[in-house]
Amino acid sequence: MPLKRAPSAPAGGARSRSARDPHLNREEIIERLRQAPRRIAAATRGVSNRTLRAAPAPNEWSLVDILAHLRASADVWGGAIEQILAAKRPTFRAVSPFTWLQHTNYRGLQFAQTLLAYGRQRTALVKLLESLPAHAWDRTAIVTGFGAPAERTLTWYALGIAGHEQSHLKHIERVMRARRPAR
């Protein structure tokens, strides 16, 4: 079966080539990853657990649901980064963050508890990524389980986490602005 190669993202300051955000370099990816927990904390500071558990509209996720999803996504894609670094061109099966979330208790936890764990997880990922030489960002894995096997780089996963979170972060900030009383 032919190998499907994802667009590579050159390391070392060159621009990435991703549909999520084609203009981020390594430092920008790391900064987005670093800022995500801070943005969530700032947007939700002082908000009651009841409000955080309430969906803003029918058929929408609550902020607890969104954070649980972000944490599950970080588990899955951060785990892929670790696998890429642990072996030379490993092969592993893709895991859906939605499937992974079903095997966790993240939705049942208090928002603050999940945010703390997510923040610790993110600090460790940022520290790991900052420690890597530029060429390590081009390390690859063969990923199966969603059609033809595909080659994915460490950059692809790091950019995936950073890009995926942006729409959720904007949504959290928009929902919280709408719920705060006018001053």
N, C-alpha and C positions, 0 to 999 in steps of 0.2 A: 504494500500500500504506500503510495507516495506521501512524503512528509509535507504538511502544510506549514510554511514558514510565516510567522507573524512579522510584520514590518519591524525591523530592528530599530533600536533607539541608541544612537551613538552615545558613548559615555564621555565624561570629562568636559562638560560644559557645552557640548553640541546640543542641538535641539532634538527633542523626541519627535517621533512620528506616530501619534496615537489619535484615534478619532475622538477620544475624550478631551484632550487638550494638546494640540500639536506644537505648542510653543514652550513647554517647560523643560528646563535643564535639570541636572541632578540637584543643584542647590535649591532651586525653586520647588522641586518635588519634596525634598526634605523639609523645607520651611512650611509647605502646606500640611505635611504630616504632623509637624510639631505644633502648628496652630490649631488643628482640629479640636482637641480636647479643651483648649483654652476658649475657643469660640463657643463651644457648647456650654461650658461653665459660665461664661459671661452672659449668655443669652438666657440661661435658666436660673441664675442666682436669685435666691429669695422666693422662688416659686414653690407652691405647695405640691406635695406628692399627688394629691387629688387632681390638681390641674395637669400635672405631668402625665397622669394616667388617662386623662380624658382625651378622646379623639376630637380634633378641631371641627370635624364635620363627619356625617355618615360615610362609611366606607373609607375613611382615612385612618392612618396610623396615629397612635398617640406618640408623644415624645419618648415615652418608655419603649414603645415598639421600635421607633427609629433608632434609638441608641442601642437596643438589643441587636438590631439588624447590622448596625455599623460594627459592633463588637464581633459578631459572628463573621462578618466579611473580613475583618482584620485577622481573626483567628485563621481563616481559610487561606487568605492570600499572603498573610505574614508567614504562615506555615510553609507555603510554597517557596517563599524566599529562603527560609531556613533549609529546605530540602535542596534547593539549587546550590547553596553554599556548602552543604555537607558532603556532596558527592560530585564527581565530574559527570556532567550531562545526565542527570538522573531521569528516569521515566517514572511518572506517577499519574494516577487517575485524578481528574478534576473533581472537585467537590463543590457543590452548590452551597453558597452561604445560607440560602433558604432551607435547604435540607439540614445543614449543620445546626442551624438555629433550633430546629425541632428537637434536637438531642441535648439542648442546654436548658438551664433554668433562667436564662437572662431576662425573659419577659416577666418573670415572677419576682425578680429582685427589686429592691428599692432603687430609684433612679441614681441617687448619690453613690450607692454601692457599685452599681454598674459603671458609672462615670469614673470612679476611682480606679477600678480594675482596667477600664479602657485607657485611662491616662497612663497607668503604669506600663501597660502593654505597649502603648505608643512611645513612651520614653525609651523603652528597651529597643524598639524597632529603629527609632531615630539614631540612637547611639550606635547600633549595629551598622546602619547605612552610612553614617558619618565616618566610621572606622575603615570602610572599604576603599581600596584603591580604585581608580576610575575603571580599569579593565574588568574588575569584578562585576560591574553593572552589566557587562555583556555576557556573563555566564548564562548558560541555557539549560533547559529541561525539555524533555519530550512529554507532552501532556496528552493523555487519552481520556476517553469517556464522554466526549461531546461531538462525535463525528470522527473525521479523519484525525489521526495523531497530529499534533501541532507543536512546533518548537516555540518556546516562550523564553524570554530573557528575564533576568532579575529586574531590569528596568521596566519591563512590561507590567510586572506585578506591582512594583512600587508606584508607578504612574497610575495603575489601575485603582489602587487604594485611594491615592490622592484625588484622582479625577472623580471616582464614584462618590466620595464623600462630599464634594462641593455642592451638588444639588440638594443633598440632605441637610447640609449645614445652612444653606440659604433658606430652606424650608423651615427649619427650626427657628432661625432668626426672624423670619416673616411671621410665623405663628405667634411667637412670643411678643413681637411688636404689637400685633393685633389684640392680644389678650391683656396687655398692660393698660391700666387706666390712663386716660389723657391727663397731662399735667397742666 
